Amino acid sequence: MPRKSFPAALKAAFPHTVPILTGYLAVGLAYGLLMASKGYHFLWSGFVSAFAFCGSMQYVAITLLTTAFDPLSAFFLSLMVNARHLFFALALLPKYRGLGKLRYFLIYTLSDENFSLSSTVEPPEDMDPTLFYFAMSLLTWLYWIVFSMLGGLIGELITFDLTGIDFALTALFVVLFIEQAVHRENRRLHGSCLLRGRSGRLRRGQHGHSRHGPDADRTSAGEEKAMRLNFIQSLIIVAMVALATQITRWTPFLVFSGSRKLPRVVEDLGRLLPPAMMGLLVVYSLRNTDILSGSHGLPEAIAVTVTAGLHLWRRSTLLSILAGTAVYMLLVQLVFV
């Protein structure tokens, strides 16, 4: 008889979520720091993380929150970035059927990390599967919210130069691409929703080299904060991002309800699209790197090489992202100036 104890389910699920916790520690803190650098209170970071829960698309949303108000662009960009969730949901259709009302939360929080856990981890024989999968999804959701808010709090307190910290998302994409390419069949991810967008655009610094950020020209922190949308506009952008994200997660469950067999082409796309999308996002996040002048893209090339090499060697998401981002920050602040 399966145990129906939720505390027991949390205890059983926690060890499986530790790699996600470490990955979210780096990427969640970086997200909160970036939100704070644009003038958004740490509660905003927590709200977006809880409501949208779409990892890298939240990084993209930082750009959307600090440029011209365009909710339609936010909606369609989120659809594009999170399209892979359609195939994650298709793959989990058989497992999530019959899990009762708690499956609605599982679908709502179907991030890259939760997909990797739900598709590969089986509950203990004496554990209720519904409570076990719910506990894993709840824990990862809470990790992301807490670390995002913590990053926002830290960002409001620190005063040192954070130029280049948004390379963390490019580093994340590099790590995710490697994980997807090497483990394409099971997609065991050890990083964030990751899991999930594009980085801030590379911008031109005062000293002539490319830097990460949402603007074409480097501005002061005060100027960047002044560019943020007002409260209502910000809410609308976040709502569009969240709506598009949920469409990608819910559509397969609505279309292929019951016991309908998935078309072969859909199954094939589900295996091939995630690594291809991650590779595309790596390229997209570096699209504005100027290789003809300034630093000629050397900071980006070096930092990407460090991130990829370290991850292939140590296979630690936290170490790879932190090291790659630290190298990039040192290069753009001290070397290519």
N, C-alpha and C positions, 0 to 999 in steps of 0.2 A: 504494500500500500504506500504510494508516494506521500512524502511528508508535505504538509500544507503550511509549514511555518515560514513566514517571510524572513525573520532573523536568520534562520538556518540557510535560506536561499541566498541572503546577502553574504553570509560567511563562505558559502561554497563558490559564489560568483567572484568575490573580491580578488583572489589570486590571479584569475584570468584577465582582470582589468588592469593589473599593475603596469604592463607595458604601455597601455593607453594613458594611464596617469602620468607616466614619465614624459611621454610625448606631448601631452597637453600642457605639462608644466612649462615647457619651452615656448610652444606656439601660443598658448593661452596668455601667458605673461606678455609676450611680444604684442599680441593683439590689444590687450589692455593699455600697454604703454603707447601704442600708436593712436588709439582713441583719445587718450589723455593729451597727447601732443597736438591733437586737432581741436582741443577745447571741450571734449565730451567728458562729463563726470563719470566716475567709475560705475555708478548705477546704470548709466547708459550701456556700458559694456556688458554688465550682467543681464540687462533686459534683452539686448540683441542676441546674446548667446542663448538665453532661455527660450526666446520666442522664435528665432530663425534657426538656430542650431545648425549652421551650415559651414563652419570652419573657414576654409579659404575664401568662400564667397563673402564672408563677413569682412575679410581684408579688402575685397573689391568694393564692398559697400562703404568703406572709409573714403575711397575716392569719390563715390557717388554722393556722399554726405558733405563733401567739401568742394563740389563743383556746381554747375548750373542744375537747377531742379528739373529732373527728367525721370518721372516714375515709370514710363513705358520702357525706357532703356534699362532701368533697373530690373524690371520684370523679365524682359527677354534675355538680358545678359545672365540673369540667375538661371533661367531655363537652360541656356547653353552650358553654363559651367557645371550645373548639377545634373545634366542629362544622364550621366552614368548611373545615377540612383534608380533610373527606370530599370536597368538591367540587374542591379542589386536586388530590387524588389521582386523581379521575375524569378530570380534564383531562389528566393526565400519563400515563394508562394506555397510550396508543399509543407514546409516546416511551420509556417505561421497559421496555416489553416487549422481550425479547431482549438485555438488557444484562448478562446473566449474574449471578453471585452478588453482585457489587458493588451491584446494584440494591437489595439488602436494606438497605444503609447509606443509600442515597438515600431510601428510604421512611422509615427511622428518623429521618432528619434533615429531613423534608419540612416545613420551617417556611414562613412567609409569604415570607421573603426567598429561600429556595432555590426555592420555587415560581416566584417572579418571574424568577429567573435561568434555571431549567430550561425554563420555558415560552417564553422570548423569545430566549435566547442559543443560537446554533448553534455547534458546534465547528468549528475550522479543517478544511479539506478533507483535510489530510494527518494529522489527529489522530484517534486512537481515541476515539469518542464516549463509551464507558464510562468510560475514564480521565479524560476531560475533565469530565464531569458529576460524577464522584466527587471530583475535585480541587476543584471549586467548592464542593460540599457540605462537604467536609472543612475547607476554609479558613474558611467561615462558622461552622461548629461550633466550631473552635478559637478564632476571634475572640471568640465569646460567652463561652466558658469563661474565657479569659485576662482579658478586661475585667471579668467578674464577680468573679474572684478579686482583681484589682487594686483594684477598688472596695472589697472587703472589707478588704484590707490598709490602704488609706487610711482607711477608717472606724475602724479600730482605733487609728490614730495621731492623728487630728485631735480637737480638743476644742471647736471652735466650734459654735454653734447650727445644727442642720440642720432646724429646723422648716420645713415646707413643701416639702422636697426631693422628697417623694413625689408632688408635682404633675407630676413628669416623666412619669409614666404617662398621666395625663390629656392632657398635651401630645402624647405619642406617639400616643394614640388620635385626637386632632384631626388630626395629620399624616397618619396612615394613612387616615382617612376622606377627607381631601382627595385623597390619591393614588388611592384606590379610586374615588372619584366622578369624578375628572377623567380617569383612565386605566382605566376599568372593563374595557376589552377586553383589555389586556395586563397590567394590574396590576403595572407596574414600580414596585416599592417601593424607597425609599432609606433606610429606617429599620429598626428592629428588629422579632423573632418574636413579631419583632415579630410581631413580630411578631406578638402573639398575645394579654384577661383584663380584669380589673377592677382599679381602683386601690384603695389603702387607703381605708377609709371616712373621709369628712370628719368631723373631731371638733371638739368644742367646746373652745375654748381657755380659759385661766384668765381672759383679759381679755374674754371674751364674743364672740369671732368664730370663724367656722368655719375649721378647719384640716384638712389631709389626714392620715389615719392610721387604724389599725385599731380604735381605741377610741372610744367615745362621749364620753369625757372625757379631757382632756389629763392625762398622767401624766409623772412624771420618767423620765429615761432608765433609772435603776436599777429603777423599778417595771415599766417595759415589758420589760426584760430578764428580770425575775423571772417574767413571765407565759409565757415560752416553754415549749413542751412538752419532755418529757424525750427522751433520745436515741432510744429505741425508738419512741416515739410520733411523733417527727419523721420517722424512717425510714419508718414506715407511711404517713404523710400524703404524703411525697414519692413513695412507691411507687404510691399511688392516683392521684396526679396524672399520673405517668409512664404508668401502665397505660391510663388513660382517653385520654390524648393519643395513644398508639400505636394504640389501637382506631380512632380517627378517621382515622389515616393508613393503616392496613393493610386496613380493611374493604373499600374499593372494589377493591383488588387481589385480594382473596380471592373477592369476590362476582362480579366481572366479569372473571374470569380467561379466558384464551384470546382469542378474537377476537369475543366477543359485542358487539353494537352497543348503545350507551347509549341508554336511552329519551330522547325529546325533552324531557320535563319535567325530567329530571335535568340535561341540558345547560343548560336555561334557568335552573334554580336555581343552577347553578354560576356563571353570569354575574351573577345578581342578588343572591345571598345575601351575598357578602363585603362590598360597600359598605354594605348594610343592617345587617349585624352590627357594622361599625365605628361607624356612626352610633349604634346602640343602646348600644354600650360607652361612647361619649362621654357620653351621657345618664346611663348607669348609674354611671359614675365620679363624677358630680356629684350623685347622688341625695340625699345628706344635707346639701346646702348649705341653710342656714337663711336664707331671704330675708325673713323677717318680723321678725327681731331681730338684734342684734349688728352685724356688718358688712353684713348684707343681701345677701350673695353678691357684693359688689363685687370683692373680690380675685380670686375665681374668674372672674367675667365679664371683668375687665380682662386677666387672664393668658391666658384662652382667646382673646380678641380679638387680643392681641399675637401669640400662637402662630400662629393662623390667618392673620392679615394678613401676618406676616413670611414664612410658608411660601408663600402665594400670590404674594408678591413675589419672594422669592429662591430658593424651591424647594430649600432646604438643610435636610435633616432635623436635622443636628447643630445648626445655628444656631437653628432654630425651637424645638427642645426646650430647649436651654440658655437661650435668651433668655426663653422663657415661664416656665420654672421659676425663673430668677433674679428675674424681675419678681414672681412670686407670693411667693417667700421674702422679698423686701424689703417687700412690702405687708403680709404677716401679722406680720412681725417689727418693722417700724418705723413703719408708717402706721396700720394698723387694730389698735391695741393699747389 
